[in-house]
């Protein structure tokens, strides 16, 4: 899959953006696991398209206050550790500066974007918090861990459904959005990829969190509760997960690849690092086999393809993005989108690690 991703593509994107960041992070982990120079070279080539002298980032605008723009910054630590080039460190400090002044809810949660005031999205936890935690570790900023935990806990407290254990896609503190429940402020549905982002974020944050931090066990418990809900939502027939997680039998709903890959990654890694019991590995393997059957094909050129990836889904900004069931299932599924390919590679790596390869 990684070779298919980079085939004929010297640069994944001409703008600094979270989507290529997901795929490049997967390639950096693949390089660390396998030592194949072509994967490191591809990551470096793509980051060097943007990281300029002095740590400036081409096409990035701090004043947009967009959490999505933090995600690709996770690669900066990787490249700085290997090359010791100051521009990568300086760029990481630039992104950290965004988080210092980023607008927040009254309780201190980051708005998803400046153009989405008072709103926290599950997506944003993945985009910003693993970067924030790694920055705090690398550059000795212990108070950053308190803030990372705050982000994760605030959104969990507001979006967790006590009946299913799943999390709603977003929460509007002002309760003014078209999609917001007038009593809770939550969006109305459990979108698969949003929960996938959150589950991956928890694990990636905990990779960097101090073992003695007072909130560490709380974050582990949040992950465990999320994983339990994800396993319950798994489709028994296919082994994968639906676009709208709790409504598999409803007309229009479809099996979705990116969330399925994210959940396999989260379950397998959760077992590997000791947060989940070994019984969860069976669910991860069942999910992975389902992904291979439902979504993966190999074409005449020998390229591996991943189909069934929801192209995009969000809330607000455009009138039709109203958070309704019809909206989510109306978003088309496409092939080989980075938000699916990256998690597929990461899920594959986790299962290889569990197999001892």
C-alpha positions in Angstrom: 0.0 0.0 0.0 2.8 2.4 0.8 4.6 1.8 -2.5 1.3 2.3 -4.3 0.8 5.6 -2.4 4.1 7.0 -3.5 4.1 5.6 -7.0 4.3 8.4 -9.5 3.6 11.0 -6.8 6.7 13.1 -5.7 4.5 15.4 -3.6 1.2 14.4 -2.0 -0.2 17.9 -1.8 0.8 21.5 -2.8 -0.6 22.9 0.4 0.1 22.3 4.1 -2.8 20.2 5.1 -3.9 17.5 7.5 -4.8 14.8 4.9 -1.3 14.2 3.5 0.0 14.5 7.1 -1.9 11.4 8.0 -0.3 9.4 5.2 3.1 10.8 5.8 2.9 9.9 9.5 2.2 6.3 8.5 5.2 6.3 6.1 7.4 7.6 8.9 6.3 4.7 11.1 6.8 2.3 8.3 10.4 3.6 7.9 11.0 3.2 11.6 9.7 -0.4 11.4 11.3 -1.6 8.2 14.3 0.8 7.6 13.4 1.2 3.9 15.1 4.4 2.8 12.5 5.2 0.2 9.9 5.9 2.8 12.1 8.3 4.8 13.1 10.1 1.6 9.5 10.5 0.5 8.5 12.0 3.9 11.5 14.4 3.9 10.8 15.4 0.3 7.2 16.3 1.1 8.0 18.2 4.3 10.8 20.1 2.6 8.3 21.4 0.1 6.9 23.5 3.0 9.4 24.1 5.7 11.4 27.2 4.9 14.5 28.8 6.5 13.6 30.2 9.9 10.8 27.7 10.4 8.3 29.4 8.2 5.7 27.0 6.7 4.6 27.7 3.1 0.8 28.1 2.7 0.2 28.0 6.5 -1.6 30.9 8.2 -1.5 31.0 12.0 -4.3 33.6 12.1 -6.7 31.1 10.6 -6.7 29.3 13.9 -7.5 25.9 12.3 -6.6 22.8 14.3 -6.4 20.8 11.1 -3.2 22.7 10.3 -1.4 21.3 13.3 -1.6 17.7 12.2 1.2 17.7 9.6 3.4 19.2 12.2 3.8 15.8 13.9 6.4 15.0 11.2 8.6 17.9 12.4 9.7 16.0 15.5 10.6 13.0 13.3 12.8 15.0 10.9 14.4 17.2 13.6 15.4 14.1 15.6 17.1 12.6 12.5 18.6 15.7 10.9 18.9 18.3 13.8 18.0 21.0 11.3 16.8 24.0 13.3 14.1 24.9 10.7 12.1 21.8 11.8 12.3 22.8 15.4 11.4 26.4 14.6 8.4 25.3 12.6 7.2 23.2 15.6 7.4 26.3 17.8 5.4 28.2 15.2 2.6 25.7 15.5 2.9 25.7 19.2 2.4 29.4 19.1 -0.9 28.9 17.4 -2.1 26.8 20.3 -1.1 29.5 22.8 -3.5 32.0 21.3 -6.1 29.7 19.8 -9.6 30.6 20.7 -11.3 28.5 23.3 -14.6 27.6 24.9 -15.3 28.9 28.4 -13.9 25.7 29.9 -10.7 26.0 27.9 -11.4 23.7 25.0 -9.9 24.6 21.6 -12.5 25.8 19.0 -12.1 23.5 16.0 -11.5 26.5 13.7 -11.8 30.3 14.0 -14.6 30.1 11.5 -16.4 27.5 13.7 -16.8 29.5 16.9 -17.6 27.8 20.2 -17.4 24.3 18.6 -15.2 21.3 19.6 -15.0 18.4 17.1 -13.6 15.0 17.8 -11.5 15.4 14.7 -9.6 18.3 16.3 -8.4 16.2 19.2 -6.4 14.0 16.7 -5.2 17.1 14.8 -3.7 18.9 17.7 -3.3 16.9 20.9 -0.7 14.3 19.8 1.4 17.1 18.4 0.9 19.1 21.6 1.8 16.2 23.9 5.0 15.4 21.9 6.0 19.0 21.9 5.5 19.2 25.6 7.8 16.1 26.1 10.5 17.2 23.6 10.8 20.7 24.8 10.2 20.3 28.5 6.8 22.0 28.8 5.0 20.0 31.5 2.1 22.3 31.8 1.2 21.3 28.2 0.2 17.9 29.4 -2.4 19.4 31.7 -3.9 21.3 28.7 -3.8 18.2 26.5 -5.7 16.2 29.1 -8.2 19.1 29.4 -9.0 19.0 25.7 -9.7 15.3 25.7 -11.7 15.3 28.9 -13.9 18.3 28.0 -15.0 16.9 24.7 -15.6 13.5 26.3 -17.8 14.9 29.0 -19.9 16.7 26.5 -20.2 14.2 23.7 -20.2 10.7 25.3 -23.6 9.0 24.9 -24.3 7.0 28.1 -26.4 4.4 26.3 -24.0 3.3 23.5 -20.7 4.6 24.9 -20.1 6.3 21.5 -19.2 9.9 21.1 -21.2 12.4 19.0 -19.2 14.1 16.3 -19.1 17.6 17.8 -20.3 19.9 20.6 -21.4 23.5 20.2 -21.0 25.3 23.5 -23.3 28.1 22.3 -26.0 25.6 21.2 -26.7 28.0 18.3 -25.7 25.8 15.3 -28.3 24.2 13.1 -27.0 20.8 14.0 -26.7 21.4 17.8 -29.1 19.7 20.2 -30.8 22.7 22.0 -30.2 21.1 25.4 -26.8 19.4 25.1 -25.2 21.3 22.1 -24.2 17.9 20.6 -24.5 17.0 16.9 -27.1 14.2 16.4 -25.1 11.3 15.1 -22.0 9.0 15.7 -19.9 9.5 12.6 -17.4 6.6 12.3 -14.3 8.6 11.3 -14.8 11.2 14.0 -14.8 8.4 16.7 -11.8 6.9 14.8 -9.9 10.2 15.0 -10.6 10.3 18.8 -9.6 6.7 19.5 -6.3 7.1 17.6 -5.6 10.5 19.3 -5.9 8.9 22.7 -3.3 6.3 22.0 -0.9 8.7 20.2 -1.1 11.2 23.1 -0.4 8.5 25.7 2.8 7.5 23.8 4.2 10.8 25.1 2.3 11.3 28.4 4.3 11.1 31.6 3.7 7.9 33.5 3.2 9.8 36.7 0.8 12.5 35.4 -2.3 12.7 37.5 -4.6 12.5 34.5 -2.9 9.6 32.7 -5.1 6.9 34.2 -8.2 9.0 33.4 -7.1 9.2 29.7 -6.5 5.4 29.7 -10.0 4.9 31.0 -11.5 7.2 28.4 -9.7 5.1 25.7 -11.0 1.8 27.2 -14.5 3.1 27.3 -14.3 4.2 23.7 -12.8 0.9 22.6 -15.6 -1.1 24.3 -18.2 1.0 22.4 -16.3 0.6 19.1 -16.2 -3.2 19.5 -20.0 -3.3 20.2 -20.6 -1.2 17.0 -18.6 -3.6 14.8 -20.7 -5.2 12.1 -20.8 -8.9 12.7 -21.3 -9.9 9.1 -18.5 -8.0 7.5 -16.2 -7.3 10.4 -15.9 -3.6 9.6 -17.8 -0.5 10.6 -20.6 1.7 9.1 -20.4 5.3 8.2 -23.0 6.0 10.9 -21.9 3.6 13.6 -25.1 2.7 15.4 -27.4 2.4 12.4 -26.0 -0.4 10.2 -29.4 -1.6 9.1 -30.8 1.7 8.0 -31.2 2.4 4.3 -28.4 4.4 2.8 -25.8 3.6 5.4 -22.6 2.1 4.0 -19.5 0.2 5.2 -16.7 2.8 5.5 -13.0 2.1 5.1 -11.2 4.9 7.0 -13.1 4.5 10.3 -12.6 0.7 10.0 -8.8 1.1 9.6 -8.7 3.6 12.5 -10.5 1.2 14.7 -8.3 -1.7 13.8 -5.3 0.4 14.5 -6.7 1.5 17.9 -7.7 -1.9 19.0 -4.5 -3.7 18.0 -2.3 -1.0 19.4 -4.4 -0.8 22.6 -3.7 -4.5 23.1 0.0 -4.1 22.3 0.6 -1.3 24.8 -1.4 -3.1 27.5 -4.5 -0.8 27.7 -6.9 -3.5 26.4 -7.3 -7.2 27.1 -6.2 -9.8 24.5 -9.8 -10.5 23.5 -9.8 -7.2 21.6 -7.2 -8.5 19.3 -9.8 -10.9 17.8 -12.0 -7.9 17.0 -9.0 -6.1 15.4 -8.1 -9.1 13.3 -11.8 -9.7 12.3 -11.9 -6.0 11.3 -8.7 -6.3 9.3 -9.9 -9.3 7.4 -13.1 -7.4 6.7 -11.1 -4.5 5.3 -9.2 -6.8 2.9 -12.4 -8.3 1.7 -14.6 -5.2 1.5 -12.2 -2.4 0.4 -8.8 -3.6 -0.9 -8.1 -4.5 -4.5 -5.0 -4.9 -6.6 -5.1 -3.5 -10.1 -3.5 -4.6 -13.4 -0.3 -2.6 -12.6 0.0 -4.3 -9.2 -1.0 -1.2 -7.3 -2.9 -1.7 -4.1 -6.1 0.3 -3.8 -8.4 1.1 -0.8 -12.0 1.9 -1.7 -14.9 2.9 0.4 -13.4 6.0 2.0 -15.8 8.8 2.9 -14.3 11.7 1.0 -15.2 14.4 3.5 -17.8 15.1 6.2 -18.2 18.1 8.5 -20.7 20.3 10.2 -21.8 23.8 9.3 -20.1 26.1 6.9 -22.5 25.0 4.1 -26.3 24.6 4.6 -26.4 21.0 3.7 -23.8 20.0 6.3 -26.6 19.8 8.9 -25.4 16.7 10.8 -28.4 14.7 9.8 -28.3 11.0 9.0 -29.1 11.9 5.3 -26.1 14.2 5.2 -23.6 11.7 6.5 -24.8 8.8 4.2 -25.0 11.3 1.3 -21.3 12.0 1.4 -19.7 9.9 -1.3 -17.1 7.2 -0.8 -13.9 7.3 -2.9 -10.7 5.3 -3.3 -7.2 5.9 -2.1 -7.9 9.1 -0.1 -5.1 9.8 2.4 -7.4 9.7 5.4 -8.0 6.0 4.7 -4.6 5.0 3.3 -2.6 6.3 6.2 -4.7 4.5 8.9 -4.6 1.3 6.7 -0.8 1.3 6.8 -0.8 2.0 10.5 -3.3 -0.7 11.2 -1.3 -3.2 9.1 1.9 -2.2 11.1 0.2 -2.8 14.4 -1.0 -6.3 13.4 2.5 -7.1 12.1 3.9 -6.1 15.4 1.4 -8.3 17.2 2.5 -11.2 14.9 6.1 -10.6 15.8 7.2 -9.6 12.3 
